[in-house]
Amino acid sequence: MSNKYVEHYVDEDGRVDNKLTLTSEGFLELTEDIEVIVEKFTGVDGAGFMKCAQIREDLMDLIHEIINEEEA
């Protein structure tokens, strides 16, 4: 899969994980996108700032399942 938001994790020792995961940029983009959605539907600027951790975690789980073709 070629996508700037996902890659194989590489630890400090150079070991590469066999599963894809969100990159740092992907994590930031996902966070910002969720906050924008909350603002859109509440009409309140900054309404979702630092309040969407559980939603982000659930979306990350879904994304990881899809990109790694796991069964839900």
MDTraj code that builds the backbone (N, CA, C; nanometers):
import mdtraj as md
import numpy as np

residues = "MET SER ASN LYS TYR VAL GLU HIS TYR VAL ASP GLU ASP GLY ARG VAL ASP ASN LYS LEU THR LEU THR SER GLU GLY PHE LEU GLU LEU THR GLU ASP ILE GLU VAL ILE VAL GLU LYS PHE THR GLY VAL ASP GLY ALA GLY PHE MET LYS CYS ALA GLN ILE ARG GLU ASP LEU MET ASP LEU ILE HIS GLU ILE ILE ASN GLU GLU GLU ALA".split()
xyz = np.array([
    [0.0846, -0.1172, 0.0000],
    [0.0000, 0.0000, 0.0000],
    [0.0895, 0.1240, 0.0000],
    [0.0624, 0.2151, -0.0894],
    [0.1383, 0.3385, -0.0981],
    [0.0491, 0.4540, -0.0535],
    [0.0815, 0.5102, 0.0625],
    [0.0007, 0.6159, 0.1205],
    [0.0900, 0.6922, 0.2172],
    [0.0898, 0.8251, 0.2095],
    [0.1788, 0.9029, 0.2955],
    [0.1366, 0.9003, 0.4418],
    [0.0197, 0.8475, 0.4708],
    [-0.0290, 0.8441, 0.6084],
    [-0.0082, 0.7106, 0.6787],
    [0.0378, 0.6082, 0.6078],
    [0.0617, 0.4783, 0.6698],
    [0.1979, 0.4233, 0.6256],
    [0.2586, 0.3472, 0.7152],
    [0.3863, 0.2821, 0.6847],
    [0.4093, 0.1717, 0.7861],
    [0.5127, 0.0954, 0.7638],
    [0.5533, -0.0063, 0.8601],
    [0.6355, 0.0618, 0.9685],
    [0.6027, 0.0340, 1.0940],
    [0.6746, 0.0927, 1.2066],
    [0.8145, 0.0309, 1.2151],
    [0.9139, 0.1155, 1.2402],
    [1.0519, 0.0705, 1.2580],
    [1.0969, 0.1170, 1.3957],
    [1.1415, 0.0222, 1.4816],
    [1.1835, 0.0606, 1.6160],
    [1.3282, 0.1116, 1.6172],
    [1.3766, 0.1472, 1.7353],
    [1.5114, 0.2050, 1.7489],
    [1.6221, 0.1113, 1.7014],
    [1.5971, -0.0194, 1.7066],
    [1.6966, -0.1178, 1.6647],
    [1.6870, -0.1525, 1.5163],
    [1.5967, -0.0854, 1.4453],
    [1.5825, -0.1085, 1.3024],
    [1.4902, -0.2226, 1.2641],
    [1.4244, -0.2832, 1.3635],
    [1.3294, -0.3906, 1.3346],
    [1.2022, -0.3310, 1.2756],
    [1.1541, -0.3940, 1.1685],
    [1.0357, -0.3450, 1.0978],
    [0.9156, -0.4317, 1.1339],
    [0.8075, -0.3665, 1.1788],
    [0.6834, -0.4377, 1.2097],
    [0.6227, -0.4872, 1.0794],
    [0.5569, -0.6018, 1.0839],
    [0.4983, -0.6575, 0.9616],
    [0.3612, -0.5982, 0.9297],
    [0.3054, -0.5158, 1.0200],
    [0.1761, -0.4531, 0.9962],
    [0.1936, -0.3038, 0.9709],
    [0.1037, -0.2508, 0.8893],
    [0.1035, -0.1076, 0.8627],
    [0.0383, -0.0332, 0.9789],
    [0.0811, 0.0910, 0.9994],
    [0.0252, 0.1753, 1.1040],
    [0.0249, 0.3197, 1.0557],
    [-0.0518, 0.4046, 1.1218],
    [-0.0523, 0.5460, 1.0863],
    [0.0833, 0.6086, 1.1159],
    [0.1264, 0.6963, 1.0277],
    [0.2479, 0.7738, 1.0521],
    [0.2152, 0.8863, 1.1494],
    [0.3174, 0.9573, 1.1955],
    [0.2958, 1.0740, 1.2808],
    [0.2091, 1.1753, 1.2091],
    [0.2355, 1.1957, 1.0807],
    [0.1560, 1.2887, 1.0012],
    [0.0109, 1.2407, 0.9914],
    [-0.0083, 1.1113, 0.9736],
    [-0.1424, 1.0556, 0.9666],
    [-0.2183, 1.0755, 1.0964],
    [-0.1506, 1.0555, 1.2088],
    [-0.2101, 1.0749, 1.3408],
    [-0.2549, 1.2197, 1.3573],
    [-0.1676, 1.3144, 1.3204],
    [-0.2019, 1.4566, 1.3311],
    [-0.3174, 1.4940, 1.2394],
    [-0.3143, 1.4447, 1.1161],
    [-0.4219, 1.4737, 1.0211],
    [-0.5550, 1.4179, 1.0704],
    [-0.5540, 1.2964, 1.1229],
    [-0.6760, 1.2355, 1.1748],
    [-0.7314, 1.3191, 1.2898],
    [-0.6447, 1.3606, 1.3809],
    [-0.6858, 1.4434, 1.4940],
    [-0.7493, 1.5736, 1.4464],
    [-0.6835, 1.6404, 1.3535],
    [-0.7355, 1.7671, 1.3014],
    [-0.8677, 1.7472, 1.2289],
    [-0.8786, 1.6409, 1.1500],
    [-1.0028, 1.6139, 1.0771],
    [-1.1194, 1.5902, 1.1722],
    [-1.0973, 1.5162, 1.2794],
    [-1.2032, 1.4910, 1.3774],
    [-1.2465, 1.6220, 1.4430],
    [-1.1499, 1.7047, 1.4790],
    [-1.1819, 1.8333, 1.5416],
    [-1.2623, 1.9223, 1.4471],
    [-1.2291, 1.9194, 1.3186],
    [-1.3035, 1.9974, 1.2192],
    [-1.4473, 1.9482, 1.2103],
    [-1.4671, 1.8173, 1.2130],
    [-1.6021, 1.7615, 1.2076],
    [-1.6838, 1.8077, 1.3286],
    [-1.6240, 1.8023, 1.4475],
    [-1.6957, 1.8451, 1.5682],
    [-1.7316, 1.9933, 1.5575],
    [-1.6375, 2.0759, 1.5122],
    [-1.6660, 2.2183, 1.4939],
    [-1.7776, 2.2401, 1.3924],
    [-1.7742, 2.1657, 1.2840],
    [-1.8749, 2.1793, 1.1783],
    [-2.0152, 2.1567, 1.2330],
    [-2.0325, 2.0520, 1.3121],
    [-2.1658, 2.0162, 1.3586],
    [-2.2080, 2.0873, 1.4865],
    [-2.1141, 2.1475, 1.5600],
    [-2.1515, 2.2234, 1.6797],
    [-2.1589, 2.3726, 1.6512],
    [-2.0843, 2.4160, 1.5488],
    [-2.0773, 2.5586, 1.5200],
    [-1.9908, 2.6345, 1.6186],
    [-1.9129, 2.5612, 1.6979],
    [-1.8293, 2.6232, 1.8006],
    [-1.6826, 2.6003, 1.7664],
    [-1.6085, 2.7100, 1.7452],
    [-1.4659, 2.6980, 1.7152],
    [-1.3931, 2.6330, 1.8324],
    [-1.3127, 2.5341, 1.8028],
    [-1.2329, 2.4664, 1.9043],
    [-1.3109, 2.3714, 1.9932],
    [-1.4356, 2.3428, 1.9607],
    [-1.5202, 2.2583, 2.0454],
    [-1.4621, 2.1185, 2.0660],
    [-1.3934, 2.0665, 1.9658],
    [-1.3410, 1.9312, 1.9767],
    [-1.1978, 1.9235, 2.0235],
    [-1.1338, 2.0372, 2.0453],
    [-0.9916, 2.0379, 2.0811],
    [-0.9672, 1.9606, 2.2102],
    [-0.8811, 1.8595, 2.2005],
    [-0.8411, 1.7759, 2.3139],
    [-0.9586, 1.6978, 2.3762],
    [-1.0670, 1.6784, 2.3017],
    [-1.1832, 1.6083, 2.3557],
    [-1.2218, 1.4865, 2.2728],
    [-1.1424, 1.4491, 2.1758],
    [-1.1834, 1.3456, 2.0805],
    [-1.0944, 1.2218, 2.0843],
    [-1.0276, 1.1988, 2.1953],
    [-0.9316, 1.0887, 2.2027],
    [-0.9956, 0.9528, 2.1759],
    [-1.1131, 0.9255, 2.2342],
    [-1.1761, 0.7950, 2.2161],
    [-1.2202, 0.7746, 2.0716],
    [-1.2743, 0.8803, 2.0105],
    [-1.3143, 0.8720, 1.8695],
    [-1.1913, 0.8441, 1.7838],
    [-1.0817, 0.9134, 1.8106],
    [-0.9580, 0.8934, 1.7345],
    [-0.9084, 0.7506, 1.7499],
    [-0.9098, 0.6975, 1.8712],
    [-0.8641, 0.5603, 1.8949],
    [-0.9500, 0.4595, 1.8176],
    [-1.0815, 0.4807, 1.8201],
    [-1.1716, 0.3906, 1.7476],
    [-1.1457, 0.3981, 1.5974],
    [-1.1263, 0.5183, 1.5448],
    [-1.0967, 0.5332, 1.4018],
    [-0.9614, 0.4734, 1.3665],
    [-0.8630, 0.4902, 1.4534],
    [-0.7318, 0.4293, 1.4279],
    [-0.7438, 0.2778, 1.4225],
    [-0.8211, 0.2202, 1.5148],
    [-0.8420, 0.0747, 1.5129],
    [-0.9054, 0.0311, 1.3810],
    [-1.0069, 0.1045, 1.3372],
    [-1.0734, 0.0734, 1.2111],
    [-0.9770, 0.0854, 1.0938],
    [-0.9008, 0.1926, 1.0903],
    [-0.8028, 0.2141, 0.9828],
    [-0.7013, 0.1007, 0.9806],
    [-0.6500, 0.0639, 1.0972],
    [-0.5506, -0.0430, 1.1040],
    [-0.6095, -0.1762, 1.0587],
    [-0.7341, -0.2034, 1.0958],
    [-0.7999, -0.3264, 1.0499],
    [-0.8104, -0.3283, 0.8975],
    [-0.8496, -0.2160, 0.8398],
    [-0.8683, -0.2090, 0.6945],
    [-0.7357, -0.2216, 0.6215],
    [-0.6356, -0.1441, 0.6619],
    [-0.5087, -0.1448, 0.5877],
    [-0.4323, -0.2752, 0.6046],
    [-0.4617, -0.3464, 0.7115],
    [-0.3971, -0.4757, 0.7339],
    [-0.4914, -0.5910, 0.7037],
    [-0.6074, -0.5600, 0.6471],
    [-0.7076, -0.6573, 0.6051],
    [-0.7420, -0.7573, 0.7136],
    [-0.7668, -0.7057, 0.8356],
    [-0.8054, -0.7902, 0.9476],
    [-0.9564, -0.8037, 0.9508],
    [-1.0024, -0.9104, 1.0078],
    [-1.1452, -0.9323, 1.0267],
    [-1.1908, -0.8538, 1.1478],
    [-1.3062, -0.7909, 1.1377],
    [-1.3603, -0.7139, 1.2501],
    [-1.4290, -0.8048, 1.3481],
])
top = md.Topology()
chain = top.add_chain()
for i, resn in enumerate(residues, 1):
    res = top.add_residue(resn, chain, resSeq=i)
    for name in ("N", "CA", "C"):
        top.add_atom(name, md.element.get_by_symbol(name[0]), res)
traj = md.Trajectory(xyz[None], top)
